[in-house]
């Protein structure tokens, strides 16, 4: 993996994270520190899984 593909992969994960963390904030009823931390961590895990699944499907 060269720098360009690593940068694109990082942007892909960041994009998924922003989307999923925003969705978490829409669905959560009480916004406090613990909810934000849990939402951020779970969105990060899901973003990495989404990027991996997309890479597996596209063959990259």
FIVO-418812 format. One record per atom (N, C-alpha, C): residue number from 1; residue in three letters; chain; x, y, z. Coordinates in nm, 4 decimals. Layout:
! residues N
num | residuo | cadena | X | Y | Z
NUM | ALA | A | X | Y | Z
...
This chain:
! residues 60
num | residuo | cadena | X | Y | Z
1 | UNK | A | 0.0853 | -0.1176 | 0.0000
1 | UNK | A | 0.0000 | 0.0000 | 0.0000
1 | UNK | A | 0.0894 | 0.1232 | 0.0000
2 | UNK | A | 0.0673 | 0.2079 | -0.0983
2 | UNK | A | 0.1466 | 0.3300 | -0.1031
2 | UNK | A | 0.0741 | 0.4425 | -0.0288
3 | UNK | A | 0.1350 | 0.5586 | -0.0289
3 | UNK | A | 0.0785 | 0.6716 | 0.0478
3 | UNK | A | -0.0581 | 0.7142 | -0.0035
4 | UNK | A | -0.0740 | 0.7129 | -0.1351
4 | UNK | A | -0.2002 | 0.7582 | -0.1941
4 | UNK | A | -0.3157 | 0.6664 | -0.1547
5 | UNK | A | -0.2955 | 0.5353 | -0.1630
5 | UNK | A | -0.4030 | 0.4427 | -0.1268
5 | UNK | A | -0.4285 | 0.4445 | 0.0237
6 | UNK | A | -0.3240 | 0.4641 | 0.1028
6 | UNK | A | -0.3435 | 0.4745 | 0.2474
6 | UNK | A | -0.4229 | 0.5997 | 0.2825
7 | UNK | A | -0.3950 | 0.7088 | 0.2131
7 | UNK | A | -0.4687 | 0.8338 | 0.2355
7 | UNK | A | -0.6144 | 0.8180 | 0.1947
8 | UNK | A | -0.6382 | 0.7532 | 0.0818
8 | UNK | A | -0.7763 | 0.7312 | 0.0365
8 | UNK | A | -0.8507 | 0.6385 | 0.1323
9 | UNK | A | -0.7825 | 0.5379 | 0.1855
9 | UNK | A | -0.8462 | 0.4484 | 0.2825
9 | UNK | A | -0.8808 | 0.5238 | 0.4104
10 | UNK | A | -0.7904 | 0.6092 | 0.4556
10 | UNK | A | -0.8165 | 0.6884 | 0.5758
10 | UNK | A | -0.9321 | 0.7850 | 0.5534
11 | UNK | A | -0.9395 | 0.8454 | 0.4358
11 | UNK | A | -1.0521 | 0.9338 | 0.4050
11 | UNK | A | -1.1828 | 0.8562 | 0.3988
12 | UNK | A | -1.1776 | 0.7337 | 0.3481
12 | UNK | A | -1.2972 | 0.6506 | 0.3438
12 | UNK | A | -1.3477 | 0.6175 | 0.4830
13 | UNK | A | -1.2569 | 0.5806 | 0.5711
13 | UNK | A | -1.2955 | 0.5497 | 0.7096
13 | UNK | A | -1.3471 | 0.6760 | 0.7784
14 | UNK | A | -1.2819 | 0.7878 | 0.7557
14 | UNK | A | -1.3270 | 0.9137 | 0.8164
14 | UNK | A | -1.4660 | 0.9522 | 0.7665
15 | UNK | A | -1.4895 | 0.9361 | 0.6390
15 | UNK | A | -1.6211 | 0.9666 | 0.5836
15 | UNK | A | -1.7301 | 0.8788 | 0.6437
16 | UNK | A | -1.7027 | 0.7491 | 0.6525
16 | UNK | A | -1.7986 | 0.6579 | 0.7152
16 | UNK | A | -1.8203 | 0.6945 | 0.8611
17 | UNK | A | -1.7113 | 0.7310 | 0.9311
17 | UNK | A | -1.7239 | 0.7649 | 1.0722
17 | UNK | A | -1.8137 | 0.8867 | 1.0910
18 | UNK | A | -1.7931 | 0.9891 | 1.0094
18 | UNK | A | -1.8753 | 1.1106 | 1.0195
18 | UNK | A | -2.0217 | 1.0763 | 0.9957
19 | UNK | A | -2.0486 | 0.9978 | 0.8931
19 | UNK | A | -2.1859 | 0.9589 | 0.8616
19 | UNK | A | -2.2492 | 0.8795 | 0.9756
20 | UNK | A | -2.1782 | 0.7801 | 1.0260
20 | UNK | A | -2.2340 | 0.6943 | 1.1305
20 | UNK | A | -2.2433 | 0.7643 | 1.2656
21 | UNK | A | -2.1471 | 0.8491 | 1.2986
21 | UNK | A | -2.1552 | 0.9247 | 1.4242
21 | UNK | A | -2.2700 | 1.0246 | 1.4187
22 | UNK | A | -2.2911 | 1.0859 | 1.3039
22 | UNK | A | -2.4047 | 1.1766 | 1.2884
22 | UNK | A | -2.5371 | 1.1030 | 1.3015
23 | UNK | A | -2.5445 | 0.9838 | 1.2444
23 | UNK | A | -2.6649 | 0.9027 | 1.2568
23 | UNK | A | -2.6892 | 0.8634 | 1.4022
24 | UNK | A | -2.5829 | 0.8308 | 1.4732
24 | UNK | A | -2.5943 | 0.7980 | 1.6157
24 | UNK | A | -2.6536 | 0.9168 | 1.6923
25 | UNK | A | -2.6041 | 1.0364 | 1.6636
25 | UNK | A | -2.6531 | 1.1554 | 1.7332
25 | UNK | A | -2.8002 | 1.1839 | 1.7023
26 | UNK | A | -2.8442 | 1.1491 | 1.5826
26 | UNK | A | -2.9846 | 1.1682 | 1.5483
26 | UNK | A | -3.0731 | 1.0751 | 1.6308
27 | UNK | A | -3.0279 | 0.9522 | 1.6509
27 | UNK | A | -3.1105 | 0.8527 | 1.7186
27 | UNK | A | -3.0995 | 0.8519 | 1.8707
28 | UNK | A | -2.9948 | 0.9102 | 1.9268
28 | UNK | A | -2.9776 | 0.9071 | 2.0714
28 | UNK | A | -3.0695 | 1.0115 | 2.1358
29 | UNK | A | -3.1232 | 0.9755 | 2.2510
29 | UNK | A | -3.2189 | 1.0659 | 2.3145
29 | UNK | A | -3.1519 | 1.1638 | 2.4094
30 | UNK | A | -3.0474 | 1.1220 | 2.4795
30 | UNK | A | -2.9795 | 1.2085 | 2.5758
30 | UNK | A | -2.8330 | 1.2231 | 2.5342
31 | UNK | A | -2.7916 | 1.3455 | 2.5093
31 | UNK | A | -2.6536 | 1.3687 | 2.4673
31 | UNK | A | -2.5726 | 1.4091 | 2.5896
32 | UNK | A | -2.4942 | 1.3148 | 2.6398
32 | UNK | A | -2.4009 | 1.3448 | 2.7476
32 | UNK | A | -2.2647 | 1.2878 | 2.7082
33 | UNK | A | -2.1663 | 1.3031 | 2.7920
33 | UNK | A | -2.0296 | 1.2650 | 2.7586
33 | UNK | A | -2.0172 | 1.1161 | 2.7280
34 | UNK | A | -2.0779 | 1.0331 | 2.8102
34 | UNK | A | -2.0687 | 0.8891 | 2.7890
34 | UNK | A | -2.1321 | 0.8485 | 2.6561
35 | UNK | A | -2.2459 | 0.9060 | 2.6230
35 | UNK | A | -2.3113 | 0.8756 | 2.4951
35 | UNK | A | -2.2229 | 0.9161 | 2.3776
36 | UNK | A | -2.1577 | 1.0300 | 2.3874
36 | UNK | A | -2.0702 | 1.0745 | 2.2795
36 | UNK | A | -1.9497 | 0.9823 | 2.2628
37 | UNK | A | -1.8920 | 0.9389 | 2.3746
37 | UNK | A | -1.7759 | 0.8494 | 2.3683
37 | UNK | A | -1.8156 | 0.7156 | 2.3085
38 | UNK | A | -1.9236 | 0.6576 | 2.3594
38 | UNK | A | -1.9696 | 0.5278 | 2.3083
38 | UNK | A | -2.0059 | 0.5387 | 2.1607
39 | UNK | A | -2.0764 | 0.6426 | 2.1237
39 | UNK | A | -2.1139 | 0.6620 | 1.9838
39 | UNK | A | -1.9933 | 0.6771 | 1.8932
40 | UNK | A | -1.8931 | 0.7509 | 1.9387
40 | UNK | A | -1.7720 | 0.7683 | 1.8583
40 | UNK | A | -1.6946 | 0.6398 | 1.8389
41 | UNK | A | -1.6835 | 0.5616 | 1.9452
41 | UNK | A | -1.6103 | 0.4347 | 1.9368
41 | UNK | A | -1.6837 | 0.3356 | 1.8473
42 | UNK | A | -1.8140 | 0.3225 | 1.8690
42 | UNK | A | -1.8921 | 0.2288 | 1.7885
42 | UNK | A | -1.8943 | 0.2722 | 1.6421
43 | UNK | A | -1.9055 | 0.4010 | 1.6171
43 | UNK | A | -1.9023 | 0.4502 | 1.4794
43 | UNK | A | -1.7663 | 0.4229 | 1.4155
44 | UNK | A | -1.6593 | 0.4310 | 1.4924
44 | UNK | A | -1.5264 | 0.3997 | 1.4397
44 | UNK | A | -1.5118 | 0.2532 | 1.4020
45 | UNK | A | -1.5631 | 0.1660 | 1.4853
45 | UNK | A | -1.5588 | 0.0221 | 1.4556
45 | UNK | A | -1.6415 | -0.0082 | 1.3313
46 | UNK | A | -1.7611 | 0.0487 | 1.3253
46 | UNK | A | -1.8479 | 0.0252 | 1.2098
46 | UNK | A | -1.7891 | 0.0860 | 1.0828
47 | UNK | A | -1.7223 | 0.2005 | 1.0940
47 | UNK | A | -1.6599 | 0.2636 | 0.9775
47 | UNK | A | -1.5469 | 0.1768 | 0.9233
48 | UNK | A | -1.4666 | 0.1200 | 1.0113
48 | UNK | A | -1.3589 | 0.0308 | 0.9674
48 | UNK | A | -1.4163 | -0.0945 | 0.9013
49 | UNK | A | -1.5241 | -0.1473 | 0.9565
49 | UNK | A | -1.5884 | -0.2652 | 0.8971
49 | UNK | A | -1.6484 | -0.2312 | 0.7609
50 | UNK | A | -1.7092 | -0.1150 | 0.7483
50 | UNK | A | -1.7672 | -0.0740 | 0.6198
50 | UNK | A | -1.6594 | -0.0560 | 0.5146
51 | UNK | A | -1.5481 | 0.0030 | 0.5530
51 | UNK | A | -1.4369 | 0.0209 | 0.4587
51 | UNK | A | -1.3794 | -0.1138 | 0.4170
52 | UNK | A | -1.3664 | -0.2051 | 0.5122
52 | UNK | A | -1.3170 | -0.3386 | 0.4800
52 | UNK | A | -1.4125 | -0.4150 | 0.3896
53 | UNK | A | -1.5413 | -0.4044 | 0.4156
53 | UNK | A | -1.6400 | -0.4723 | 0.3319
53 | UNK | A | -1.6408 | -0.4144 | 0.1907
54 | UNK | A | -1.6298 | -0.2839 | 0.1814
54 | UNK | A | -1.6271 | -0.2222 | 0.0492
54 | UNK | A | -1.5022 | -0.2646 | -0.0279
55 | UNK | A | -1.3898 | -0.2736 | 0.0411
55 | UNK | A | -1.2673 | -0.3190 | -0.0229
55 | UNK | A | -1.2752 | -0.4642 | -0.0668
56 | UNK | A | -1.3439 | -0.5471 | 0.0127
56 | UNK | A | -1.3585 | -0.6881 | -0.0234
56 | UNK | A | -1.4483 | -0.7051 | -0.1445
57 | UNK | A | -1.5529 | -0.6255 | -0.1526
57 | UNK | A | -1.6458 | -0.6369 | -0.2652
57 | UNK | A | -1.5828 | -0.5840 | -0.3943
58 | UNK | A | -1.5110 | -0.4743 | -0.3831
58 | UNK | A | -1.4525 | -0.4152 | -0.5040
58 | UNK | A | -1.3221 | -0.4822 | -0.5434
59 | UNK | A | -1.2691 | -0.5682 | -0.4587
59 | UNK | A | -1.1469 | -0.6411 | -0.4931
59 | UNK | A | -1.0189 | -0.5634 | -0.4734
60 | UNK | A | -1.0224 | -0.4614 | -0.3905
60 | UNK | A | -0.9005 | -0.3817 | -0.3663
60 | UNK | A | -0.8308 | -0.4254 | -0.2429
